[in-house]
Every structure is written in C-alpha cells, then in structure tokens.
Amino acid sequence: MCDKSCKSNGKQLCLDSTCCLPHQVIRENSSNNIGENSKDLESLAYHQHVKSNTSSLHAIINMIGMLIGLGQLSTPYALENGGWMSSIILIGLGIICAYTSHLLGKCLQKNPKSKDYKDIGHQAFGPTGRIIVTSFIHLEIFMALISYTISLHDNLSIVFINTHFKLKGILFHLSTSQILTTIAILIAIPSLWLRDFSSISFLSSGGIFMSLLIFVTVACTAIFGGIKANHQIPFLHLQNIPSISGLYIFSYAGHIVFPNIYTAMKDPSKFTKVSIVSFSLVTTLYISLGFMGAKLFGPQVSSQITLSMPHDQIITKIALWAAILTPMTKYALEFAPFAIELEENLPSSMKSKVKMMIRGIVGSILLLVILILALCVPYFEHVLSLTGSLVGVGICVIFTLISRMGLILNVVLIVIGGLLGVVGTISSSKLLARSLKSAHDST
C-alpha cells in the first residue's frame, strides 16, 4: 500500500499487495511481450504529474497479481471443511469485493487528489480515519508475513521429510523444520538491504510465476497423478463457516493497491470493467482449485494444498519448491514501505550508507521477530483466517462501504461484512488458542 511517506522524487511504484517502491523499479514498456507482462503482475508506476499509460489489459493483469497468493493454497481446505455450499460465500465475497473495488474507483474519480487507500481513508474520515486505515494496513502486512513464514516452514518440512537433525540450547530446542526455516529466513534477510529496486522487481516476478506454477501442478496431479477425484464433498458444515469465511476473505485481499491501479490507467473510466473481469477470473480460479483439491483429497486435505499432494511424485516436488520460494520473494517487497518511510524520517544530514545500515538492521530484526512468532504459532489456517476476519474484511469491505453509507445496499453489506468479521475473528481466535493449549499440554 502506498503511503505519502513513500513518495520519492515525484515518482513511485507499487508492488505486490502491500508495498510502494520508487520509480526506479520499473518503467512500463509498450511492448506486449510476455516477459514485460509478467513483470507487471506486481509492479505499477504512477504519479499525478506523469501521464498514465497502463492499458486495461495490463490493469487486469496487475489486479489479478495482487489478488492471487496464499488464498489459493487454502481454498480446497476451506471448501472441504465448509461444504460445497460454502462456495456461495466465496462467490458472494468475490462479488462484494468487486463492488467495493468499483466504489474505490468512484471515490478516486470524485477526489482526484486521492492517490492511495490511506488518502481515501483521510478524505472519508479525516486524520483519525487515516490513522485507523494505516494501522489496519500495517497489521495486515505483519500478519500476512507471519502466514508466509508458516507456509515456508510447513512446505520445508515435507521437502526434507527424511532429514533429521536437532539443535539444543539452554533456552531453545529447534527441530529440523525449524532449523531449515531459520536458514531460509537468514538467506532472505540480505534482500531487505537492497536499494536496487529493479532487483526487488525481479523477485516480484518470480513470486507471481510460483503462484501460477502451483495451480498448474495441482491440475497435473488431478490429470496424471493417478489419484481418483472421487471424494464426496459435504453439503454444508455450518459450524465451520465462521472460521473458513476468514480464509475466503483473505483470498480477495488487495484493495489497498487498487487506487494505484486506477491512477495508472490510461482510461480510468474502464476501472469497473477491469475489476469485474479480474474478480471473475480469480473467483473462477479459486472455485476450480477448491473443488479439484477437495475432490482429490477429501477430508484429508491439508490447510495448504501442496502438503496433500503425493510426496513421491516430481510434480509434488515442483509444487512444494514453488510454495517455498514464494515467501522468499515476498519479504523485501512487503518491507519496502516500512524501509522507505524509516529512511525518509532519518535526519537528512545522515550519510546514505548509515541510513542503509539502519534500514537493513531494523528490517532484519523485524523479520527475525516474524520468524519467532511463526515458529511459536505454526497454525497456518488459523492465522490466515484471523488475518482475513480481523483486518481483511475491514480493508476489503467495511471501510470503503462506510464512506458510501447513503445506499441501503451498502448498509446491508456493512452488516454482513461486520458479522463475518466478528464471528470469524472470535472463531479463529478460539481455534488458535485451542491449538496452542493442546501443543503446550503435549509437551
């Protein structure tokens, strides 16, 4: 998400679903070659003094790139545990989020000075609104990074399932998977020191490719893997709806960068069509992957589809490594807003190298804190569901609709979103606490 503090030299760029980088990252080329298109999946240059030149096709690619992420890993699990009727909730949330995306476009059309989600919060609710929205955005980034790290840990444990070593200390005891996750984080830490934002853009492209690769490998498992997709999906598990609704909401997280996509468009009047097409394609992907995974693995489906795939097949190994490399490409991108804001708040008299060291050290410490939390709370589905219910529903649904309270439809959707957020937060919090207690009692 772009912040005013991220603005540098009159130009800026948004990558992924939550970060804003200077213009050095990328310049959109009019070429239609695939390499440039894939690079645009998570990068978008814009500024009010620069002519917006993103086509509708590029805007669709950008928006889809923002939406696809961890949500695709958990959709089969959510569908199996919620029942196939819960797919109506997934589709309904897709429609609601597409509608709120449309409303964001209308807000930007009405207030051209607004350039990002925080600006819209400020326009709608004043300085207090900006503070609240900023807090939600930062919390979403932090919790999403914890979820990425848990996913990294879980997939590493399967890849190296036959590797066994332990590290014992006075205050800690690390298992094989925890040691491997720590090593992976240590490998990722240098990316937080990067000031060459074109390198960070390259990492972004890799992350999108990995997400698409996971879908392809699951499809190949269904077709060539020798597993019969004959499991019967339950009709409805009403008691599980509160927890799985958070997973569904998280799957559509991306609204914080939609204003940037709007601003970059050559013809912003087509933003609504871009939203409809993007959400339709992403929802189709989620539904396809959800039913495919639930039919393949049934009640045994894991919270991450890659963990359920046959461990002895090469296709599975590709999927697992794709799931491992995806978080590795995200850390620098997600930390960029904090890094830029920190560096710009340092005294101007401070040398550039000193600023870089401070930024790198702070980023490294934060990533280590995230590592510790992820290892202490290794419950992917509960953390992801809590993220969606606690902060995702506010950003994707409630904040945008509150600014348009005049319509009865918006009031109804606010009530629905608020209800899902409250019951989802309570349910996922209870499940997380229960899992932590169970783990503590077993030690």
N, C-alpha and C positions, 0 to 999 in steps of 0.2 A: 504494500500500500504506500502510495506516495505521500509524503508529508512536506509542508513548506520548508522544513529544515533540510529536506533532501535536495532542494533546488540549488543548482550549481552552474555558474557561468551562463545562466539564461537557458539552459537546456537540461533535460533529464530523461530518464528512461525507466520503464517499469518492467521488471522481470518476475516470472512466477506469479503466485497469487498474493504475495505479501511484501514485495520489495521494490525499491525505487533506486535506480542507478543513474549516474551521469550519462551524458550523451555519447561518451566515448565507446559505450558498449557496442552500439550497432547503428548503422545507417541503412534504412530500408532501401533496397535496390529495386528498380522497376523490373528487373529480371524475374521470370516466372520459374526459374529452375528449382528443383526440389531442395537443394541444399539451403538456399535462401529461405524457402518456405519453412523448413524445419527449424531454422534458427529463429524465425519469427514466432514460433509457438509460445515462447515465454519472454519475448522481448518486444518492446514497443516504444519508439521515440516520439515525443510530443512536446510542444510548448506553444504558448499563445502567440509568440512572435515568429514562429516557423510555420510555413504552410503545411497543413495536414494533408498527407498524401496516401494514407492507408486505404486500400480498396476494401470493398465489402467482403471479398473472399479472404483477404488477409485478416480482417477483423474477426471473421468466423473462426479461422484457424487459431488466432490469439485467444479467443474466448474459450474454445474447446480445450486449448492447452492449459488455461487457468483452472478449469473445472476437473479435468481428469487427474487423479492422484491416488492417495491411499484409499479413497472410497471404493475404487474398483476391486481392491483386494477383499473387502469385507462384504460386498453386496451378496454373494452366494450364501454366506453365513447368515446375514440378516434375513434373506428371503426364506431360508430353511427354518429359521427359528421363529419367524413371524408368520409363516404360512404364505401360500401363493397369493392370498387375498391382500397381503401387506404390500404387494406390488402396486396396488391402487394408491397407497400412501406415497410410494416412491414417485409414481407418475404425477400425483397431485402436488407434491412438493416441487417437482420439476416445473409444473405449470405456474405455481405460485412464485417461484424464484425467477422464472422468465418474465412474469408480470412485474415483479419488483425491479427487475433489470430495466424493463420498459419505463417504469416510473423514474428510475435514476436518470435515464436519458431525458425525460421531460423536465426534471429538476435542473439539469445542466443546460437545456435549451432556454429555460426561463431565467437562469442566473449564469450567464456566460463567464463570469469571474470565477465561478467554482471550477476547480481543476481536478479535485480528488475527493475521495469519500469523506475525509475529515472536513473539507471545505463545505460539503453538503450538510454535514452534521452541525457545523457552525452557523450556516445560513438558516437551518431549520430551528435550532435550539439555543443558539448563542454560544458564548465561550464555555458554558457548562456542558453543552452538547458536544463540543469539540473534545473536551477532556474525557467525557464518558466514552465517546466513539474511539478515541485514541487508546484508552485503557482496554477496551474490548479487542481492538486490533492487535495490540501488543500481547494480550493474553492468548489470543488465537494463534499467533506466531509461536509463542513459547510452548503451548500445549501441542501444537502440530509437530514441532521439532521433537518433543518427547515421544510422540507417536511414531515418528520416522525412526527414532533410535530404537524403540522397542521392536519395530518391524525388522530393523537391521539385525538385532540380537536374535530374534526368532528364526530368521532365514539362515543366518550363520550357523546356528546350532544344528540345522538339518544338513547343510552342505558339509560340515565337518563332524558328522554324527559318529564316525568311527575314530575320531581323535580325542584322546583323553589326557589331560594334564590339569593340575591344580596349583594355585598359588595361595599359600597360607601366610598370614601376618598376625601381628598382635591384635590389631583392630579390625581385620577383614579376612575373608575367605572367599576367593574367587574361583568359580567353576570354569570349565573350558570355554563355554559360550560367552561368559562374562569377560574373560581374558581376551578372546578374539574381538569382541565388541569394543573393548578398550583400545586394542591395537588399531581397529578401523577408525575410531574417533581420533586417535593420535595421528593417523595418516591424513585425516580430513582437516585437522587443525591448521596446517600451513595455508590452506585455501582461504582462511579468514584473514591472512596477512596480505592477500593480493590487492594491489592497487591498479593492476592492468585489468580493467573491466571487460575487455574483449575476451580475456581468458575465462572470466566468470560467465560470460555469454555462451562460451563453448560448453561449459558444464551444464548450462541450462538446456541446450540442445540435446545433450546426452540423456538428461533426465526424461525428456519427452519421449525419446526413442525407446527407453527402457519401459515406460508405461505401455506403449503400443506393443512392444515385444511380449509383455506378459499376457495380453489379450490373445495374441496370435498363438502362443504356446498352449494356453488353455484350450483353444479351439482345436489345435493339432492333437492334444490329448484326447479330446472327445471323438475325433475322427479316426486317428491312427493309433491311439494308446492302448487299444484292447480292453478298455473299460466300457461296460454297457451302461448307458444312461437310462437306467430303468427304475431308479428310486422314485417313490411316490412322495411328492411334496405335500405336507399337511395343508389343510384348507385355511386354518387360522389359529394362531396361538395368541389369544387376546392378552394374556398376562405378560407376554414379551414385547408387546407393541411399544410401551414407553421407552425401553432400552434400545430397541432397534431403530426407533424413529430418529434418535441422535446420530446413528450411523448413516441413515438416509440423508439427513440434513447436512452432515459434513460433506457428503458426496457432491453437493452443489455449492460448496464454499468457493467464493471467487469474486463476490460483489465489490470487494474493496479496490479492485483494479478496473472494474468496468467503466468508471468515469474516464480513466486513461485511454481505454479503447475508444470510447466515444470521441474524446478530444482529438485523437489521432486520425479519425476517419475523414476521408476526402469528402464524403457526403453523409454527415451525421443524421440526416433525416431517415436513413436506412438502418439506424441502430436497432429499432424494434424488430425489423425483419432479421437482422443478424442474431439478435437474442433468441428469437423463435427457432431459427434454423439450428443454432448452436445447442440449445437446451433439448431440442428434439433429437438430435444426433447423439448427444451424451446420454440422454434417458434411454434411447434405444440400445446403446452400448451396455449400460448398466443392467437393463432388463435381460438382454441376451446373455450376458456373462452370469447374471444371478441365476437364471433358470438352468443354464448349462452346468454351472457348478453344483447347484442343488440336486439336479437330476443325476449327475455323475457320482457324487459322494454322499448324498443323503444326510442322515443325522450325524455322520462322522466328519462332515465338512468343517474345516478349521476356520477361525476368525480371519485368516488370510488364505486365500485360495491356493497360493503356491505351496503351503505346508501340507495340503491334502493330496497333491499330485504324486504319482508313483515315484519313489526315491531312486529307483534303479534305471530310469529312462533318461536319455540325453536331453529330451525336451524339458524335463523337470529341472535338470541342472541349469539349463539356459534360463528358465523362469526364475529359479532361485537366485542366480547371479544378477539377473536384471533387478530383482527386488532388493538385493544387497547394494547394488551400485546406485539405485535411485536416491536413497538418503544421502549417499556420499556426494551427490551432485547438488543437493539442496542447501547444505549448511551455509556456504558462502552467500548464496542468493538470499536466503532468509535473514541473515545477519546484516546484510548491506544497509538497510535503513538505520539500524542502530549505529553501525560503524560510521556512516556519513554524518549522522546527527551528532555523534560524540566528537568527531574530528572538527566539525564546524563550530562546536561550542568551546573548543580549546582556545587559549589565547592566540591571537594572530601573530604575535611575536615569537611563538614557539616554532622551532625548526620542523621542517616536514618529516624528517626521519624520526624525530621524537614523537610526533603525532602518530606516525605509522606504528611505532612500537607500543604506544599506549592503546591504540585501537586494537592491535593484534593481541596484546596481553588481556585486555578486557574481554574480547571475543573468545579467546581460548579459555578463560576462566568460566564464562557463561556456558560454553559448550561442555566443559567438564562437569558443571553443575547439572546440566541436562542429562549427561551420561549417568551420573549418580542417581538421579531421580528415575530414569528409565530402568536402571538395574534394580532399584528398590521397588518399583511398581511395574513389573513386566506383564501387564494385562492389557494387551493391545485393544481388544474390543471395548473394554470399559473406559479406557482413557479416550479413545476416539469418539465413543458415544457421548461421554461427558463434554468433550470439546464441542461437538455439534449441538448438544442441548443447551449448554451453559452460555456459549458465546456465538456459535454459528447461527442459531436462529435469530439472535438479535441483529447481527450484521446482514444476514440474507433476507430477513423478513420484516422484523418489527421496526427497526429504525427508519427504514425507507417508507413504510406504510404510515407511521405516526406523523410524518411530515405531510401526509395527504389524508387527514382524518375526515375530510368533508364527505367522502363517499361511504355509504353503508357497507359496501363490499369490503372496503379496506378495514373497517372496524371489525367485521366478521373474521377476516383473515388475521388481524392482530390477535383476536381472542384465540383462534385456532393455533397460531404460532406460539403465543404465550403459554397456552395449555400444554402443547407438546414440549416446549422448553422446560416448564416447571416439572411435569411428571417425568420427563426424560432425565433431567438433572437429578431428581430425587432417586429414581430407579438406578441409574448408572452409578451414582454415589454409593448407594446401598450395596450394589453388587461389587463395586471396587473395595469397599470396606470389608465386606464378607470374604472376598478373596485374600485380602491382606491378613485378616484374622486367621483364616484357615492356614495360610502359609506360615504364620507365626506359631500357631498351635502345633504344626507338624515338625517344627524344628526343635 
